[in-house]
């Protein structure tokens, strides 16, 4: 089984790092979508099947919190698991995100091991690609 | 002007983020080590607003931003780093520094809103003026001078 994963971050560098980290972590990928803000992310989610979304908080046009609030208004998107990848460390904000249904919170910088664990936690165990 | 404690926190956060994000190592910098053979510099700045409001800035020689991008992305020496990639990497470095800094200064319970990082190119005269500016702290990153500031 392979997954469709969406990365929403305004930094092309970070999107590239998450993409590489997913590959190094052996996550089986079908489609890997990228968006540079929450609005673009929503459009991709509405037009494509996405199993998991990695999203930043601080983005132009539409930030990560606004994107999650919009997702909650949609019956299908409300069930799509979101993992926040951010530099922010505010417990208050992280608790607010979990109340909105966020499944996990990763603080940058991230490692393949952390990504592997969070994908397994959210989507269930999988056979790692490129590994026996 | 930054107080002694804020300067220490800023320096330690910068060292930690450079090391964890880009495998680049920081050290104290003496005034005698400010000599640098560069004509172009990049400044990234980012605002914050919460309990207090202010701006955090970092100024680096352009070559540092290229190394930064290559290290973050895991590129080898044969792979070209485009200017926009180097600028994006510097913005992300600052973003990570500011995120850590806010927790260190205001604590984990504080909610701080951050602006999107912006960058500008500076020439040698602008760099020389900032070196004299007491709002900026000079640190050494991989034997290159880097300036950082926290203004509240």
Boltz contact constraints between the chains, C-beta under 6 A:
constraints:
  - contact:
      token1: [A, 11]
      token2: [B, 88]
      max_distance: 6.0
  - contact:
      token1: [A, 11]
      token2: [B, 92]
      max_distance: 6.0
  - contact:
      token1: [A, 12]
      token2: [B, 88]
      max_distance: 6.0
  - contact:
      token1: [A, 13]
      token2: [B, 72]
      max_distance: 6.0
  - contact:
      token1: [A, 13]
      token2: [B, 88]
      max_distance: 6.0
  - contact:
      token1: [A, 13]
      token2: [B, 89]
      max_distance: 6.0
  - contact:
      token1: [A, 13]
      token2: [B, 92]
      max_distance: 6.0
  - contact:
      token1: [A, 14]
      token2: [B, 92]
      max_distance: 6.0
  - contact:
      token1: [A, 16]
      token2: [B, 73]
      max_distance: 6.0
  - contact:
      token1: [A, 58]
      token2: [B, 114]
      max_distance: 6.0
  - contact:
      token1: [A, 60]
      token2: [B, 116]
      max_distance: 6.0
  - contact:
      token1: [A, 87]
      token2: [B, 95]
      max_distance: 6.0
  - contact:
      token1: [A, 87]
      token2: [B, 96]
      max_distance: 6.0
  - contact:
      token1: [A, 87]
      token2: [B, 99]
      max_distance: 6.0
  - contact:
      token1: [A, 88]
      token2: [B, 99]
      max_distance: 6.0
  - contact:
      token1: [A, 89]
      token2: [B, 103]
      max_distance: 6.0
  - contact:
      token1: [A, 89]
      token2: [B, 108]
      max_distance: 6.0
  - contact:
      token1: [A, 90]
      token2: [B, 111]
      max_distance: 6.0
  - contact:
      token1: [A, 91]
      token2: [B, 108]
      max_distance: 6.0
  - contact:
      token1: [A, 91]
      token2: [B, 109]
      max_distance: 6.0
  - contact:
      token1: [A, 92]
      token2: [B, 109]
      max_distance: 6.0
  - contact:
      token1: [A, 92]
      token2: [B, 111]
      max_distance: 6.0
  - contact:
      token1: [A, 93]
      token2: [B, 111]
      max_distance: 6.0
  - contact:
      token1: [A, 108]
      token2: [B, 96]
      max_distance: 6.0
  - contact:
      token1: [A, 109]
      token2: [B, 20]
      max_distance: 6.0
  - contact:
      token1: [A, 109]
      token2: [B, 21]
      max_distance: 6.0
